[in-house]
Amino acid sequence: MASQQITTARAWFVHVTARNFVVMASDQETRPGIGEVAKDLGTGKIGFVMGEVGGKVQLRPLNGGKEWDAEPSTVRPAPAREELSARLAATNNQSRWGR
């Protein structure tokens, strides 16, 4: 009975993982898709993924502004705590300047 529960739990985990993330080749990491919030580990900045051009991932700051290019290997989904902090900072900045 216990081994059946473990197998069921594994199957559920694989199903949820496959549904929630883009699964890439085994030698690649998962990267966020267009419109998702991501962290550029090269600069430490957080922004929205706008697309890919010339082998670079383009990100835009959460409060708008100029896009920057990042190496695909340094772009990861933003951790929830960091995303929340960045969104709060963007909202505070917009309210401070009346935007």
N, C-alpha and C positions, 0 to 999 in steps of 0.2 A: 504494500500500500504506500509506504513512504517513497519508494523508488518511482512509483507511478506519479506521485505528487511532484517530485523533483523534475521528472520528464515533462509534465504538464507546465510547470513553472518555466522551464527552459524554452519550450515551444512558445509560450506567451511572450517571453522576453524577446525572442528572435522576431516574432510577429510585430511587436510594438517598435522595436528598433528599426526594422525594415520599413515600417509605415512612417516613422517620424524623421528619418534621416535619409539623405541621399547616400547610397552605398556605392563607393567607388572601387577601383581596382585594389587588390589587397596591399599594394605597396604605396597607396595614397591615403591621406587623411580625408575625413569628411569636411566639406567646406559649406558655408552658408550660401543659400541661393540669392538671386536678385530680390531686393527689397527687404532682406533680413538684416538684423543688426549683427555686426561682426567686429572683432578686435584685430587690429594690425599689430602683431607682436613686434614688428620691426620698429615702430614708432611709439607703441603703447596707446594709440588713439583708437576711439570707437566711432563707428559710422555705419551708414546704410550701404549695402552692396548695390552698386549701380550697374555693374556689368563687367565684362572683360574685353580689353582691347590690347592687341599687340603682346599677348602673353602676360599682361598685368591685370590685377583686379582693381577696379576703380571703386573707391569709397567716398562718401560724402558725409560731412559732420552732421550729427543729429539736429543741430539748430540751423542747418543750411550752410551755404558757403561753398568754397571752391573744393572740387574733388581732388583726391590725391591717388597716386598709383601705388600699389603694394604688390610685393612678390606673392604669388599664389601660395607658396609654402609657408608664409607667415600670417595668413588670414585664417582665423578660427572663429567659431560662434562666440559671441560675447557672453561671459558668465553672467548669470541673472543679476547678481549684486552689482556688478560693474555697469551693466546695461541700465539698471534702475538709477544708479548714481548719475550716469551720463544724461539720461532723459530728464532727471530732476534739475541738473545744472543747466540744460538747454532751456527748460521751461522757466527757470528763475531768470536766466539771461534775457529771454524774450519779454518777460513781464517787467523787468527793470528798464528796458529800453522802449517799452510801449509797442512792441510788435505783435 
